[in-house]
Amino acid sequence: MLDLAMANRAETFERLREPMADRGISLVHTDPTERTLPLDADAGPFEPDDADVGFVYPGRATEGDVLAAALDVPWVNGREAVLTSRNKAGVLARLDRADLPIPETVAVSNPADDEAVLAAADRIGYPLVVKPNSTTRGIGVAKATDPDTLLGITDYLDLVHDYRATGDKAYLLQAYVSDATDYRVMVVDGEYAGAVERRLPDDALAAGRWKHNVHRGAAARGVDLDSDLRDLAERVAAELAIPLLGVDLLVDGDGRAAVGETNARPTVDAATKYEPDFHDRLAALVEATAARR
């Protein structure tokens, strides 16, 4: 059996434990967050200390570096992959230059003059979406319908970014795609592995809610994705060179697709929402990664 260390014991751990065990891979939990971390090698703060491979570098890079030093294993999606995907602005800039479609987006490096921010918003048009550059799960994302609302949102970002320990002081202004269908597409080792449509309940939509993040109450329904959208997701993963990648696609009413963002720490959904060989391919990726040790 290969021992696969996972730093997160949430949905993905539980959903993968049995399918991976059936394929000769044992999942073990090792969490470096919200605890004390002795840094000397003799302290042995982590279990197991003899894992063969890690599954997705921890989201907190500082704690992740300590864990990586203790385990000394290759990772399915290592530090570089996770940090690359987390930088929304950097990802979208790369994708645009690779002729991959993205919503019109402007990155703002704070502090920026209100006049410059308003000019960028006028270029995009209202309504628009304001996104902190490095957050996930829809955290901190807001919709601005006019200049006053936009400056009210950026005022709060200014307060957060004013704290000198804040690492990422950038945010995005992004075109709002109205009535968009929101897909999360999974790509494993360069190939499409399944997709879900994320949608809020009808009553939530009627109440004016618009974020389709599962962690905000949306449901994820497995879909048979069109071949052109599959190809787009694969091209994104190839451009970023990330072996396990969630690609968020927004498709408007006219069928035009754009890449909203990516996630190198994607939640694995129920097996029924993926291709039949999903677990076989994921296990093969784990084994290939372990072989690099």
C-alpha positions in Angstrom: 0.0 0.0 0.0 1.1 3.5 -0.7 0.6 6.0 2.2 -1.0 9.2 0.9 -0.8 12.1 3.3 -3.7 14.6 3.2 -3.7 17.8 5.1 -7.4 18.4 4.9 -9.9 16.0 6.5 -13.1 17.3 5.0 -15.3 16.0 2.1 -12.4 15.0 -0.2 -10.8 12.8 2.4 -13.9 10.9 3.2 -14.9 10.5 -0.4 -11.5 9.3 -1.5 -10.7 7.0 1.4 -12.4 3.8 0.2 -11.9 4.2 -3.6 -8.2 4.8 -3.1 -7.9 1.9 -0.6 -9.4 -0.4 -3.3 -6.5 0.7 -5.5 -3.7 0.1 -3.0 -3.5 3.7 -1.6 -4.1 4.3 2.1 -5.1 7.9 3.1 -3.6 9.3 6.3 -4.5 12.6 7.8 -1.8 15.0 8.8 -2.8 18.6 9.6 -0.2 21.3 10.2 -2.7 24.1 11.0 -4.0 25.5 14.3 -1.5 23.8 16.5 2.1 24.2 17.7 4.8 23.1 15.3 8.2 22.1 16.7 10.7 22.7 14.0 13.5 20.4 15.1 13.7 17.0 13.4 13.7 15.1 16.6 10.4 16.5 17.8 8.4 14.4 15.3 5.3 16.6 15.3 3.7 14.9 12.4 2.1 11.5 11.8 2.7 9.6 9.7 6.4 10.4 9.3 6.9 7.8 6.5 4.3 8.8 4.0 5.1 8.1 0.3 3.3 11.0 -1.3 1.3 14.1 -0.4 -2.1 15.0 -1.8 -2.3 18.7 -2.5 0.0 21.1 -0.7 -1.6 22.8 2.3 -3.4 26.1 1.7 -1.3 27.9 4.3 2.1 28.0 2.7 4.0 28.7 6.0 2.6 25.6 7.8 2.8 23.7 4.5 6.5 24.3 4.3 7.0 22.9 7.8 4.9 19.8 6.9 6.8 19.4 3.6 10.1 19.4 5.4 8.9 16.9 7.9 7.4 14.5 5.4 9.9 15.0 2.6 7.6 13.6 -0.1 6.5 14.6 -3.6 3.1 16.2 -3.9 0.2 15.8 -6.2 -0.1 19.6 -6.8 2.9 20.9 -4.9 3.7 24.4 -3.5 4.2 26.0 -6.9 0.9 24.7 -8.3 -1.1 25.8 -5.3 0.4 29.3 -5.2 0.1 29.7 -9.0 -3.6 28.9 -8.9 -4.3 31.0 -5.9 -3.1 34.1 -7.7 -6.2 34.9 -9.7 -4.7 37.9 -11.5 -1.6 36.0 -12.6 -3.6 33.0 -13.8 -6.0 35.2 -15.9 -3.2 37.2 -17.4 -1.4 34.0 -18.5 -4.6 32.5 -19.9 -5.4 35.7 -21.8 -2.0 35.7 -23.4 -2.5 32.1 -24.4 -5.7 33.1 -26.2 -8.0 31.5 -23.7 -11.2 33.4 -22.9 -11.5 35.2 -19.6 -14.0 37.9 -18.5 -12.8 41.4 -18.9 -10.7 41.9 -15.7 -8.5 44.6 -14.2 -6.2 43.9 -11.3 -5.8 46.6 -8.7 -2.7 46.8 -6.6 -3.6 48.6 -3.4 -3.5 51.3 -2.4 -4.8 52.8 -5.7 -6.4 56.2 -6.3 -10.2 56.2 -6.4 -10.1 57.9 -9.8 -8.0 55.1 -11.3 -10.3 52.5 -9.8 -13.4 54.3 -11.2 -11.8 54.6 -14.6 -11.1 50.9 -14.7 -14.7 50.2 -13.7 -16.0 52.5 -16.4 -13.9 50.5 -18.9 -15.5 47.2 -17.7 -19.0 48.6 -17.1 -21.5 48.1 -14.3 -22.5 45.8 -12.7 -19.1 44.3 -12.0 -17.6 41.9 -9.5 -15.0 42.8 -7.0 -12.8 39.8 -5.9 -9.9 39.6 -3.4 -7.1 38.1 -5.4 -6.2 35.2 -3.2 -9.4 34.0 -1.5 -11.5 30.9 -2.3 -15.1 29.8 -1.8 -16.5 33.1 -2.8 -15.1 34.8 0.3 -15.1 38.6 0.1 -16.5 38.6 -3.5 -19.1 41.4 -4.0 -21.1 42.9 -6.8 -20.9 46.7 -7.5 -23.8 48.2 -9.4 -22.6 51.8 -9.4 -19.5 54.0 -8.5 -20.6 54.7 -4.9 -21.1 51.0 -4.2 -17.8 50.2 -5.7 -15.9 52.7 -3.6 -17.8 51.5 -0.5 -16.5 48.0 -1.2 -12.9 49.2 -1.9 -13.0 51.2 1.4 -13.3 48.0 3.3 -10.5 46.4 1.2 -8.3 49.5 2.0 -8.9 48.8 5.8 -7.8 45.2 5.4 -4.9 46.0 3.2 -3.7 48.7 5.5 -2.6 46.1 7.9 1.1 45.7 7.1 1.1 41.9 7.6 -1.5 41.4 4.8 0.4 39.4 2.2 -1.7 39.9 -0.9 -2.9 43.5 -1.4 -4.4 43.1 -4.8 -8.0 42.6 -5.9 -9.8 42.2 -9.2 -12.5 44.2 -10.9 -14.2 41.7 -13.3 -17.1 41.9 -15.7 -20.3 40.4 -14.3 -21.7 37.7 -16.5 -25.4 37.9 -16.1 -27.5 34.7 -16.2 -24.3 32.6 -16.5 -24.2 28.9 -16.2 -21.4 28.1 -13.7 -19.4 24.9 -14.2 -16.6 23.4 -12.1 -14.6 21.1 -14.4 -12.1 18.6 -13.1 -9.0 17.9 -15.0 -6.7 15.0 -14.0 -3.3 14.7 -15.5 -4.2 16.8 -18.5 -7.5 15.1 -19.3 -11.1 16.0 -18.6 -12.4 13.9 -15.7 -15.9 15.3 -15.1 -17.9 18.4 -14.4 -20.7 19.8 -12.2 -23.0 22.7 -12.7 -23.2 24.8 -9.6 -26.6 26.5 -9.1 -28.4 28.2 -6.3 -32.0 27.1 -5.5 -34.7 29.0 -7.3 -35.9 30.8 -4.2 -32.4 32.1 -3.6 -32.1 33.3 -7.1 -35.5 35.0 -6.8 -34.2 36.7 -3.7 -31.4 38.3 -5.7 -28.5 36.0 -4.6 -26.0 35.3 -7.4 -22.9 33.5 -6.0 -22.9 29.9 -7.2 -20.3 28.6 -4.7 -21.3 25.3 -3.1 -20.0 26.7 0.2 -22.6 29.5 -0.2 -25.5 27.2 -0.6 -25.4 26.2 -4.2 -26.0 22.6 -5.3 -23.5 20.8 -7.6 -25.2 18.6 -10.2 -23.1 16.3 -12.4 -23.4 17.2 -16.1 -22.3 15.8 -19.4 -20.2 18.7 -20.6 -19.9 19.7 -24.2 -16.7 18.7 -26.0 -15.6 22.4 -26.6 -15.9 23.1 -22.9 -14.0 20.0 -22.0 -11.2 21.0 -24.4 -11.1 24.5 -22.9 -10.6 23.1 -19.4 -7.8 20.8 -20.6 -6.1 23.7 -22.3 -6.2 25.7 -19.1 -4.6 22.9 -17.1 -2.0 22.5 -19.8 -1.1 26.2 -19.8 -0.7 26.2 -16.0 1.0 22.8 -15.9 -1.1 21.7 -12.9 -1.9 18.0 -12.8 -5.1 18.1 -10.7 -7.1 21.2 -11.4 -10.6 22.5 -10.9 -11.5 25.0 -13.7 -14.4 27.3 -13.2 -16.2 28.2 -16.5 -18.9 30.8 -16.9 -21.1 30.3 -20.0 -23.5 33.1 -20.9 -26.9 32.9 -22.6 -25.3 33.0 -26.0 -23.0 30.1 -25.3 -19.8 32.1 -24.9 -17.5 30.6 -22.3 -14.9 32.3 -20.1 -12.6 31.0 -17.4 -13.5 32.7 -14.2 -10.8 31.2 -12.0 -9.0 27.9 -11.2 -8.4 25.9 -8.1 -5.4 23.7 -7.5 -6.9 22.5 -4.2 -10.3 21.4 -5.6 -12.9 19.6 -3.5 -13.6 16.1 -4.9 -17.3 15.6 -5.3 -19.3 12.4 -5.3 -18.1 9.7 -7.8 -21.3 9.8 -9.7 -20.5 13.3 -10.9 -17.3 12.3 -12.7 -16.2 10.0 -15.5 -16.4 6.3 -14.7 -12.6 5.9 -14.6 -12.0 9.0 -12.4 -10.6 7.1 -9.4 -8.4 4.9 -11.6 -6.9 8.0 -13.2 -6.5 9.8 -9.9 -4.8 6.7 -8.4 -2.5 6.5 -11.4 -1.5 10.2 -10.8 -0.8 9.5 -7.1 1.4 6.5 -8.1 3.2 8.4 -10.7 3.9 11.2 -8.3 5.1 8.8 -5.6 7.5 7.3 -8.1 9.4 10.6 -8.2 10.6 10.2 -4.6 
